[in-house]
Amino acid sequence: AQPPNCNFGEVFMPSKYRRGVCCVRGLAYLLGLILCFAVVPFSSAQMLGFSTELLTLTSAETGNSSTAGRTTHLPLVLTAGSTELAPLCRFGVNAISTDTGINLSQLRIGWYQNYTTALYPSRPNGAEFAQTIRLSQTPTSYLYRPGRAEIIQIANTNPGSMWLIGNEPDRRGFQDDIEPHVYAAVYHELYHLIKQADPTAMILAGSIVQATEIRIRYLDMVLNSYRQAYGHPMPVDAWSIHGFILNEVSCDRNPDPDHLGCSGADIPPGIDDPVGLVLDPIDTPPHDWVDRNDDFEIFVENIVRFRNWMAQNGYRNTPLFLSEYGVLMPSDRFKQFTPDRVNSFMNRTFDYLLTAADPMIGLPSDGNRLVQRLSWYSTTDQEFNGYLFTREGQLSPMGENYRAYTAKIQGYTDFSVTSIRTDPPMLLAESGPVTVTLQVTIGNSGNLLNPSRGVARIFNGNPQNNGIQIGSDRPIALAGCGQTQSIEVVWENVEPDNYELYVVIEPEAGTQDTDNTNNISSIQLFPVTSQTWLPTVHR
């Protein structure tokens, strides 16, 4: 349902970002303040009643921030004018389902979404399409769209696809608006439904408006509900968050409605706090909270907070996608948000997202980067700022900036040995010969969407000092952004002794690996006289 109009003379805010209840408090508001500035865009065409036809694109192929000081930055590889226009896995855009005739290939994106699902999605220049299942809560249960049969058909037709389970379930009144325990239940059903149809599917959880403390609490409640209901941690292939910077004040429980505006992201369903993040304690001109919509320090703080939360909850080895972010405040209403200002925020955040890494909380298979993929809002939604294309399909100033930024990026591969394990983990001295299974995880922290190829070899002893290969070459094919591949080699008749086992990655001819030092790793395997098994304790 559409929220009621907020029409005060010449001051009119489109329904996408109006608050459901509009209250005028004081003459100053009537003279030009935007009272009902929405929290979060109605990004989904389905929520607006728009057409849900397939996106037509021009294509050749129709917490805790306490660790912030520990964050490092990896080299940003740019060229003066690279002719390498291969798609980049880290870059994406948030499209609108009514887009037609826009050429996304020139942006070098590696993925995109349009807040719906598609049986035959367009893949401009090979870009991946992220399927999005929309959710809603009923008095006694939940609903999702599309239905089970269509989801199964899409999963079967598009193996290996990304699936976003919901869009901003933490947004009251707009978007999916689901209490934590309900999200846990619908996520459980959809996760297993999709995985049964396509075991290779990547299921993304979360997609909260912003990674503030109160919204982290929402996800804590989701995880607790899931564990209580199903007896184990929630399985997540990747976490998804949005990166907006918005006020969090309850419109229903506002402690000071005469001075504290409830414009922004409201409070997540299932939480009764009156306020969360308050950017402007007194919502009066010049509306500082609006001006902080591109606050870089808050943006970074939220990213670090979420990665800390992931590590604390056992998801450190899980990718993080920033699946929607940008500058929402439209320049025709907020003159300070010029294209130059938006582009400055875009460039600064791109620089950060490509390089920010932390050895304690980052993704090991991606050079310990904090974020694996980003997606800029939006392609053509001119009710907000940051749109990359005009309605006629031409690049906007922001689109020109996006294209210029990605055009300078050099594509590269960086294979690494992420982990080595043996089963058994040690040899019992008096057991005699045993069979050892070697389990190796290979990662690629490069930036290319198309897979890079090579082989992995396992040796008993240093291969540079007459080490003997165990088993045969194992082919690897990995896209960048921290994608991993597991290989397994069985080593038979292993006598109890001291061994040093090496894993070596050799890229195929023509593939230049930017860092060969992480292409080799080793593990010790040694005998023990006795062993004791301790219980595994989950918190």
N, C-alpha and C positions, 0 to 999 in steps of 0.2 A: 504494500500500500504506500502511496505517496504521502509524505508528511505535509501538513498544512502550509499554505503560502505564508511567507514573511514579507509582506508588501507594505512598505511604509513610504508613501510618496514615490520618489524616484529611487529609493533604496530597495533593491530587489536582489535576493540571493537565490541562485538556482537550487532546485530541490535536492541536488546531489549533496550539498553540504549545509543544508539547513537543519537545525535541531528540531525535533518533533514538536516541541512546545516553545512558542516564541513569546517572550515577555519583554515589554518595553519599560525600562526603569530610568526615568530621567530625561529631560529635554535633550541633553547632549546626544543620546542615542538616536533620537529622531532626526537630528541634524546631519547624520551621515555615518554613524558607527554601525558596524555590522554586528547585530546582536546574536544572530543565530548561525554563526559561522560553524560549519560542520566540522565534525571531528575528522571524519575519514571519508574519502571519496566513495560514492556508490560506484565502485569500479566495475561491477558486474552488470552487463547489459540485461541479464535476466532480472535483476533486482529492479531495473528501471522499466521493464516491459519492452525493451528494444528487441529487435530481431536477433535470433540466436543462430543465424546462418553461419556457415564456415567463413573464417576470415579469408578474404581474397587479397593476395599480396603479389606484387610483381616479382617474379622469380624465374630463374632458369629451370627450376624444378617445381611445376604446378602440383649483597652481592659484592663478585664484588670488585669494584673498580680499584681495590687496593693493589691489584697486580698490574695496574696500568703502567707503572714505571718500569715493569719488566718487559713490556712489549718492544720488540725490535722491528726493524723494517728491512725487508729483503730488497735487493736491487730492482729498480724499475727499468726494464729493458725497452728502450725507445730507439728509433732510427730517424734519420733526418727526412726520410720520405720513402718508407719501405714499400716495395711493390708486392710484398707478400700479403695478399688479401684473403687468406684462409680464415674461416670463422674462428672466433676466439670463445672458448668455453666459458670464460668468466663473465662475459658481457651479455646482458639481456634487456628486454623492454617489456613493458606492460601495454599490450595492445587493447584496442576496443573492438568488440565483435562486429561492429558496423564499418570498420576500416575497409576501404577498397582502393586499389591502385597505388599503394605506397610501396616503395622499394626498400625493404629492410636489409637486403644483402649489402648495400653500401655502408651499413653501420658495422658490419663484421660480427653481428650478434651470433652467439652460440645457442641461445634458447629464448623463448618468449612464452607468454601466456595471455589469454584473453578472458579469464574468469569463467570458462565453461569447458565442455568436453567436445571432442570432435572425432568422428570415426575415421575420416581421411583429412587430417590437418595439413595445411600448407607448410612446407619446410624450406623457407627461403635460404638458398645457399647451404642447405643441409641442416639448418638450425633445428634444434629439438623443440617440440611443443609440449608444454606442461599441462596435462589434463587437470581440471579443477572440479571437484565435486562440491556442490553447494548444500549447506545444511540448514535446518530449522528445527526449533523445539516446539513440541505440542504440550498440552497440559499433562499428558501421561507418558509421552515417549518422544520420538524424533522422526523427522523425515529427511530424505536426501534426494537430490536430483543430479543426474538422471537415475532411473530405476535400476534394479539388479540386472535385468536381462541386457539392458543397453551397456551397462558398465562391463559386463562379461564380454560382450561383443567387441567393445572398444579395446579391452585388454588383450583379447585374442588377436585382434587385427594389428595392434601396435605394441609388439613385445618390447620390453625394456623401457617403457615410457615412464616419465615422472608423473606422480599423482599428488596433487595438493588436496589434503582432506580439510575442506572448509576454507573460507576467506574471512579473516578477522572474526572468529567466534567470540572474541572478548569484547565486541562492540555492541553495547546496549542500543536497542531501537533500530539500528541499521546493520547492514551486512548480515552475518549469520547468527549472532546473538544467542549463544548457547551456554548454559551453566556447565561448570567443569565436569561434574559427574556424567552429564549427558554427552559431552564431547568424548569422554573416555569410552562410553558405551558405543557410540556410533563409529568412532575410530576403530574400535576392536572389530566390529562387524565388517567395515569396509576394508580394513587391512587384510583380513583373511579372505574376503571375497575376491579381492584383486589378486592376491598372491596365489590363490588356487587356480585362477585363470591364467596368470602369468607370473611364475616364480621369479622372473628377472626384473619385474617392475620395481621402481624406486618410490617408496611411500614417504611423503613429507608431512610432518605434524607441525602444528603451531599456527603460523601465519597471524600472529598477534599484531596489533596496531603498532606497538613500540615496546622495546624491551626495558620498561621501567620497573621499579620495585614492585608496584602493585600488580602489574601484569605478570611478573615472575611468580607472584603468589598464586595467580590464576592457574598457571601451569603446574605449580606445586600441587594444587588441588586436583588437577587432571591426573598427574602421576599417582597420587595417593589413592584416588578413586579407582584407577585402573588396577593397581596392585591389590587393593581390597577385593575387587570384583573377580579378578582372574588369577590371583596368586603368584604373579611374576611381574617383572618390570615391563613397561610398555615398549614393544619393539618399534624402533624408528630407524628408517634408512637415512634420513636427512631431516634436520630441523629447518623450519622456514620462519623468518620473522620479517616484519615491515620496519622501516627505519624512519618513521615520521617523528616530529617533535611538536607535541600538542599538549595543551592543558588537560588535566584530569580532575574535573570537579563534577560531582553528582548533581544533576538537574533536579532530582527528586529529594535529595537530602542536603541541599546546599546550606552550609552553616551561616552564610552571610550573603543572601541573595541581592541585597542592595549594593554591595560592593564587589562581590566575587562572581564573575560571570561563569556560566557553565559551558561556554563554547569550548570545543576541543574534543577529547576522546572519551569523556565521561568515565564511569567506573565499571570495571568488568562485571558481568552478571555472576551472581553467586557471592559477591563481596559487598558488604554494606558500609564500607568506609565513605565518609562524605567527600574526602579529597585524596588525591594521589600526588602526582607531580603538579605543582602550582608554579607556573612560569611568571605569572603576574599577580601577586597577592591582592592587589586592588584593581579590578577590571575597569579602569577608566582610561581616557585618552592619555598617551598615544597608543594604548594597547601593546605593552611590551611583549606579551606572550605571542602576538602575531609576528612581531619583528624578530622573534627568536625561532621562527620556523626553519631557519637554515643555520642554527647554532651548531657549529662544528664540534665544539667540546662536548656538548650533550650527545651528539650523534656518536662520537667515539666512546663515551662513557657507557652508552647503552650496548654497543657491540661487545665491549670487554665484559660488561656485567653478564651478558647472555652466555658468552663462552665460558666464563667462570661457572655459571650455573650448570652448563652442560657437563663440564668436568666433574663437578661435585655430585652429579646424578648418574655418572657412569656412561656419559655420551661423548667423552673426549674424542674417541675415534670415529665420530659421526660427522659428516659434512654439515656446514651451516650455509644456507642460502638466504641472502637478503633479497627476498622475492618481490619487494615493492618499496620504493622510496623516491624522494624528489622534493621539490618545493611546491607546496600546494597553493600558496597565496597568489591569486591572479593579479597581474600587473595593472589591469584596468581599474581595479578597486584599491589596490595597495601599490601606489606608484613607486615605492622604494624597491620593489622586487623587479628590477629591470632585467633584460636578457643578460647583461654583463654580470650582474650579481648572481643570477641563477647559474650561469656558466662557471663562475668562480667557485661556487659550491660544488657543482658537478665535478670540476677538475680536481678540487681538493679531496673530495670523497673518493673519486676514482683512484687517485694516488695512494690514499690510505688503504683502501680495500684490496688493492693489488699487492701491497707490500707488508702490511701489519702482520707480525708473527710473534708467537710467544712459545718458548720451549716447554712450558708447563701446561698450557691449556689449548694450544693450537692443534690443528690436525696433522699428525706425524707424516702421513702420506702426501701431504701438500706443503712440505717445508715448514710445518707448524704455523701456517697461515691461519688467521682467525676466521676469515670468510672465504668460501670457495666460489660462490657465484653471486652476481648482483643483477638487479633488474630495475631500470629507471622508469618512473611514471611520468609521462605516458607517450604513446604515439601521437594521438590527435585530440585528446580531451582538452578543449580550450576553455572549459569552465574552471580549470585549474592552470597553474603555471607549469613550466617545464616541458610542454608538448614539443615533440621533435619534428612534426610535420604539420603543414597547413591543411585545411580541409580540401585543398586542391591537390594534395599529395606532394607539394614541394617542401624541401627542408626549411624548417624555421631557424632562427639564429641559434637556438639550443640544439637543433638537429645538426646544423653545420658544425657546431662545437663538438658534439658527440662523434661525428664522422671524422673530424680532424684528429681527435684524440686517438681513436682506435687505428687510424691509418698509419700512425707513427709507431705502433707496437710491433715488434719483431716476434714472429711465432717461434716457439722453442719447445724442446722436450727436456725433461729432467727425470730420468728413471732413478729409483732408489729402492734399496732393500729395507722395507719397513719393519719386518719382524721375521724371526726364525724360531721355530719351536721343534722339539723332538718328542716323540711318544714311543717309549717312556722318556721322561725328562732326564733320567740318569740310569746307569746300569748297575744291577745288583751283582756284586763281585762273585758270588758263588752260584749264579744262575746258569752259567754256560751261555752258548750263543743264543741270541735273540733277534727278532725282527724289529727294526727301528723305522718309524715313519717320520719323515722330515716334512714339516709344513712351513711354507714360506709365503709371505705376502710382499708383493711388488707394488710400488706406487709410482705415479707420474705427476710431478708437481709443475709440469709445463702448462702452457696456456692454449693449446690447440684443441679444437673440438674433434677433429679427425684423429683416429688412433695412430699412435706411433708404434713401431714394431721392433722386435728383437728376440733374443733367446736368453733364458736363464739356465745356468749350469750349477750343479752342486758338486763339491769336491771334498774328499777326505784328505785334509792337508792343504797347505797353501799352493794354489795352482801355479804360482810363480817359482815354486820350489819343489817341483815334481809331485804335486798333489794328484790324486787319482780321482777321476770323475765318477760320481755315483749316479747310475741311471743315465738316461738320454737327455738331449737338449729339450727344454720346455719352451715352446713358443709363447711370446707375450704380445698383446695388442692392447694398448691403453690410451685413452684420451687423457688430457691434462686435468687440472683442477682437483688433483688428489684422488683420481680414480684408482682403484686397486684391483689386483688379480691374485688369486691364491693358487699355488701349485703344490703338488704333493708327490714325494718320491719315496718309494719303499726300498729300504736297505736291509738285506737279509743276511743271516748268519754273522751277526756282529758279536765278536768276543768282548767280554768285559775288559776295558782298557781305557786309556786316555786318548781322546780324539779332539781335533779342532776341525770343525766342518765349515766350509766356505761356500757362500753363494755369490756368483758373479753374473752380472747382467751385461750382455753385449748387444748394443743397438744394431739394427740392420744397416747395411751399407747405404750411405746417403743420409742417415739420420744423425744429426749432430746433437749429442747430449751436452748440455751446458755445464754439467758438474759430474765428472767421472769419479770423483772421490767417494760418492755415495753409491756407486755401482757394485761395490764389494763389501761384504760383511761376514762375520764369522761367529760361531757359538762353540762353547766347550761342552763336550760330553765325556763324563768320567764315571768310574765305578765307585760304589759305596758298599759298606759292609752290612748296613741295615737301613730300613726306611720306615717312616711312620706317616700315615695319612691323616691330615687334620681336616676337620669339617669346614666347608665353605659357609661363611656368614654373610648374609645380605642385610643391608640396612634399608 
